[in-house]
């Protein structure tokens, strides 16, 4: 019932009610209805750019970040991704006062924590296929065995992937966390009907062209995400333009 209400408020462009639900049930933002459409899809239906911006901002909350798992069966697979531009850098960051994650770390008084952050997912990598993106964080490293342990990443290393390669036995799985909104805009890593497809399909309306432009600016992968028929948002824009410029039925057209 909560998901149904959330999606209805998204279609209506009622951010106050959307925020009230998302604040208590953030995981609902990653769920879909029976047709595979989620909050961003329904928000796009409202035709309100400012409202879509507000909903999209909700996905930047770490509480709704999605887990992304990349498994490397061999050391050569990992080295191949590195050669194709996959880079993860280690370093330190300061958590703000009151951040609920502070209690998880040894230096909680200072709020200083180590982070392993994706600098680049590269091109044609296993990581990019799993929608790992720049800005995602490496949360854990673990093996494939039944008794394998879930270990913290070597976030003090400048080159985190090299440190993982030296310390790990293969197969090894890297667990990343990042914005669920980016996953959804990019079609969820498969041939899914993304919000960009819907906005592009209605791009003859100026409000939907603005929404599409905002989606594409939010995530460059959204521009080339294919739907089940293999069409990208760019294809849908071209199709919409062809239809809008075709002759009406009364004039002997379709």
N, C-alpha and C positions, 0 to 999 in steps of 0.2 A: 504493500500500500504506500509506503514511503517513497519508493522509486516512482510509482505512478504519479504521485503528487508532485514530486520533483520535476518530472518531465512535463507535466501539465503547466507548472509555473514557468518552466523554461519557454514553452511555446507562447505563453502569454506575456513574456518579457517582464515578469515580476521578480526583480532581483531580491527584494526584501524577503520574500518567502523562500526563494532559492537559497539564500544565505542562511536562513533560519534552519533549514533542513541539513544543508551541507556542513554547518558548524558542528552538528551532533552526529551526523552519519556521513563523514567524508568519503567513505568507500563507495557510496552510491554514485559518485561522479565517474567511477570507472565501470559501472554496470550498464547493461543495455536492456531494451525492451525485447519482445519476441521477434522483432524484425531486425535486431542487431543495431538499433539506433540508441545512442546515449544522450547525455545532457547537452553536449556541444551540438549534436545534430538538431535536437529540439530547440535549442537556443537560436540556432541559425534560422529556423522556421519563423521566428518572431519578426525577422526583418529589421531588427533594431541593433545598429552597430555598437552603440554605447553599452547596451546590455550584453552583447556578445563579448565585448572587451572585459566586462566585469566578471562574467562566468569563466572566461579563459584564465583570468588572473587567479581564480580559485585553485586551478591545477598547479600553481607554483608553490602551494603549501606542501611542505615535506610530508604531511600526514596523508596525502593522496598520491605520493610518488609511487611509481611502479617498479617492481623488481625485474631485472633483465639478466638472464643467465647465458653465458657463453662458455661452451665446453670445447676444450682442445684435446683431441685424442692423442696427439703426439707433440713433441717439442717442435717438430718441423711445422706443424700447423700454426703454432703461436708465432714462430719466426716469420712465417709467410705473412701473417697479419701485420707484424711490425714492419716488414719490408714494404707493405702497401700503405703505410702511414698511420697505423694505430699507435697512439702515444698516450700513456697514463703517467702523470707527474705526481710526486709526493710533496707534501709540505704541511704547514700548520695554519690553522685559522682560529679566530677568536669568536666564540659563541656569545651572543648578547646575553645580558643579565636576564634571568627568568626563563631562558631556553630550557625546555624539559629534558633535552639531551645531556645537559651538563652533568647530571648525576652518574652517567655511564662512564665517565672518564676519570682517570687518576688525578689529573690536575684541575679538578672541578672548581677550585677556588679562583683560579685565574681564568677559567673558561677557555683554555688553550687546548685544542685537539688536533691530532694528525688527520690529514685527509689525503686520499689518493683520487685525483680528479682527472677525467678524460680530457686531454688537450685536443685530440683529433681521433675520430673513429676510422679515418682512412677511407679508401675507395675499394669496393669489391672485397671487403674483409668479412670474416665471420661475425665480428662485432657489429658492423654496420647492418648486416642481415638481421641481427637481433635487435635493431633499432637503438643500439648504444650510440649516444651522441655526446658532443663536446659539452662539458659541464656536468655530466653524470659522475657519480662517485662510486668507487670500488668499495664495497662493504665487506666482502668475505671471499676467501679462497678455500676450496675443499676438493678432495679427491673423489674418485668414483667408487671406491670400495665401501662395503657395508659398514666397516668400522672406521671409516675416514672421519676426521674431525673438521669442524668448521673453524677456520683460523682467520684472525685479523690480517688484513693486507699489510705489506711492508710500506706503510705510508711515509716512513722517514726517508725512503730512497728517492733519489732524483728521478731515476728511470725505474718505475715500479714493475713494468713487465719483465725487464731483465732480472730484477730481484726475484720475481715469481718463477721465472724460468730456472734460475739457479737453485732455488730452494724446494721446488715441487717435483713430485713424481707424476707422470702422466698415466691416464687421462686426468685433467684438472679442469675444474669449473670456476669461473670468475662470476661473482654476483655483483651486479651494478644496481644502483637506484637512480631514477631520474623522473622527470615530469611525465605523468600519465597523459597530459594534454598533447605533448609532442608525439607520443605513440598513436593517439587517436587521430591526430591530424595527418599522420603519415600512413594511415590505413591499418594500423595494428600489425604491421610486418607482413601482411598477406593481401590477397585480393579482396579487400573489404570496401564497403561504401563509406568513404570518409566524409566528414562535414564539408570538406572542400569540393567534393563531387556534387553535393546537393546545392551548395552556393553557386557553383559554376553552371549547373543545369538550369538555374533560374537567373543567370547573369544578364538577361534582357532587362531586369529590373535594377535601377540604379542602386538601391539599398543593398541588394545582394552582391553587386559588383564590389561595393565598398567592403562588405563582410569578407568576400573572397580575397580581396587584396590584403586585408588584415590577417587572415589565416595564413596566407602565403608568406607574409612578412614575419609571422611568428615562427615559421618552420620551413626552411627551404626544401625539405623532403616532401612537404605536402604538395608541391607543384608537380611532382612526378610520381605520386602514389597511384597505382592502378586499382581500378575496381574489378569486380568479378568478370567483366567483359574485356578487361585489358585497357580501358579508357582512363586517361589521367584527367585532372581538372582542366588542363589546357585543351584537351580534346573536347570536353563538354562545353567549354566556352566557344570553341569554333563551331560546334554543332548548334549551340544556341544562336549564334550569329547567323548561321546558314538558314535556320528556321525563321528568325525574325525578318530576314530579308527575302524570304520566299513569297510567292504570290498566295493570297488567301484563296480558300476553296471557291468562293463566289466569283473569283476572277480566273478560274480554271486551273488553280494550283492543286495542292494536295486535297 
